[in-house]
Amino acid sequence: MSELKTIDARNTFCPGPLMELITYMKQASVGDTLELLSTDEGSAGDVPEWINKVGHDLISNEKIDGVWHVKVRKAK
Amino acid sequence: MRILIVGGGTGGTIVANNLARRLAGEIRSRKVRITMLSASDQHMYQPGLLYVAFGQMMPDELYRKQKSLLEACIDFHVDPVEEFHLDQRNVKTVSGKTYGYDVLVIATGSRIVPKEIPGLAEGAETFYSEASAVKMFKALRAFEGGKIAIVVGVPHKCPIAPVELVFALDDYFKARGIRDRVQIKYHYPIGRIHTIENVAKWAKPAFERMGIECETLFNVKEVDVKNNVVMSEEGTGTSYDMLIAIPPHRGMEAIENNGLGQGGWIPTNRYQLTMEGYDDVYVLGDTTNLPVSKTGSAAHFQAEVVSENISSKIKIGAPVREYDGKVYCFIETGHDSATYAMFDYVNPPDLKEPNKPMHWFKTSYNKMYWASVRGLL
């Protein structure tokens, strides 16, 4: 059964938001949706780029009150 | 008051010694008792493994007896915990004993899991254990030229290690006079050459000067040992003559087996360092799920917060400090030079030009660690 998991990577420089997302994607099951919270401006670019390159599904990517919310579904 | 510390690595040892001093009066009057349970009677200085891999330290320099690092009043047992019963406030060990507690500190650390990536354990050199570091040194010594590929598993301990490895390889082959016969290709999981943006910006021109080829957004999927090719989740592949891997890590099996945290990482309050849902359970070091570097320095700074708060709760009934996310990492940059990255939740690192005194400080710290882990620094 799929589930939504939130990864709070706000205010962190190392390992950083994308590295956190990769860690949790490895633990997730196909079909699970993860929401990454990030205050790193770079996340808006490199997170969707990685999702696209590796072949997962980017559901949404929006900035709310200074925090990027990136929702991704594990596709494989 | 029974304080039980599970794990005898950097974090657990500093907490134990710090508490032993802060609560010396309470321990003397038998109001407080500190017990530590560890999986080993030895304590390893893990940052030394990279030096072992380059023949710059011998393995026996990395160890001290754990008991010799602890204040005499600490009740120490080599008896790893197998079961955590947090609602009953006790743990059960491999030997079958049950230890009750009023305050529990979990600092069990992490472990490498190269077998999660097919072919990695057989096909790659690494330096995250004594045996593999010695093996890697022998492989480097026998290497007469060709292509070295560096790959990085996620998550991993010591985030600076991949960068230091590149500088060390460049230095090593220059010293042997065969640098021109060695090509180095560096692969990294995210879209720049280091996860910390300022480290990536600083390292990029240095890598270019050394002629390092880089591929980013490369997460290791499998290693074709027969054909010497490493493949990525992103669909690319690199052939190599020698593969060096920073292996992926997980938390300890006992954490996973007891359902304390997925992947062996325990959900932890990022400021109080208490386990989510349990005010009497503290978590620190690699064991947490915090978005903080898995490194001894983070464990050290967290240990100071944990011990100060346990002590203050006993003395005045309230915690007095919060962890601010502080991490300090030395960065060895070759040519007997080094720099450092210091940062916290709010402030990014501001890297300085590498210099020789910082390298000497690092080599001194390799010895000073034993004073540090005793809680004296």
Chai-1 contact restraints between the chains, C-beta under 6 A:
chainA,res_idxA,chainB,res_idxB,connection_type,confidence,min_distance_angstrom,max_distance_angstrom,comment,restraint_id
A,A9,B,P291,contact,1.0,0.0,6.0,A-B,restraint_1
A,N11,B,Y345,contact,1.0,0.0,6.0,A-B,restraint_2
A,T12,B,P291,contact,1.0,0.0,6.0,A-B,restraint_3
A,F13,B,I196,contact,1.0,0.0,6.0,A-B,restraint_4
A,F13,B,F343,contact,1.0,0.0,6.0,A-B,restraint_5
A,F13,B,P348,contact,1.0,0.0,6.0,A-B,restraint_6
A,C14,B,P159,contact,1.0,0.0,6.0,A-B,restraint_7
A,C14,B,T195,contact,1.0,0.0,6.0,A-B,restraint_8
A,C14,B,I196,contact,1.0,0.0,6.0,A-B,restraint_9
A,C14,B,S293,contact,1.0,0.0,6.0,A-B,restraint_10
A,P15,B,T195,contact,1.0,0.0,6.0,A-B,restraint_11
A,G16,B,T195,contact,1.0,0.0,6.0,A-B,restraint_12
A,L18,B,I190,contact,1.0,0.0,6.0,A-B,restraint_13
A,M19,B,I190,contact,1.0,0.0,6.0,A-B,restraint_14
A,M19,B,T195,contact,1.0,0.0,6.0,A-B,restraint_15
A,E20,B,P291,contact,1.0,0.0,6.0,A-B,restraint_16
A,I22,B,V154,contact,1.0,0.0,6.0,A-B,restraint_17
A,I22,B,P189,contact,1.0,0.0,6.0,A-B,restraint_18
A,T23,B,V154,contact,1.0,0.0,6.0,A-B,restraint_19
A,T23,B,P155,contact,1.0,0.0,6.0,A-B,restraint_20
A,Q27,B,Q262,contact,1.0,0.0,6.0,A-B,restraint_21
A,Q27,B,G263,contact,1.0,0.0,6.0,A-B,restraint_22
A,D46,B,G191,contact,1.0,0.0,6.0,A-B,restraint_23
A,W50,B,L217,contact,1.0,0.0,6.0,A-B,restraint_24
A,K53,B,L217,contact,1.0,0.0,6.0,A-B,restraint_25
A,K53,B,E234,contact,1.0,0.0,6.0,A-B,restraint_26
A,V54,B,E233,contact,1.0,0.0,6.0,A-B,restraint_27
A,V54,B,E234,contact,1.0,0.0,6.0,A-B,restraint_28
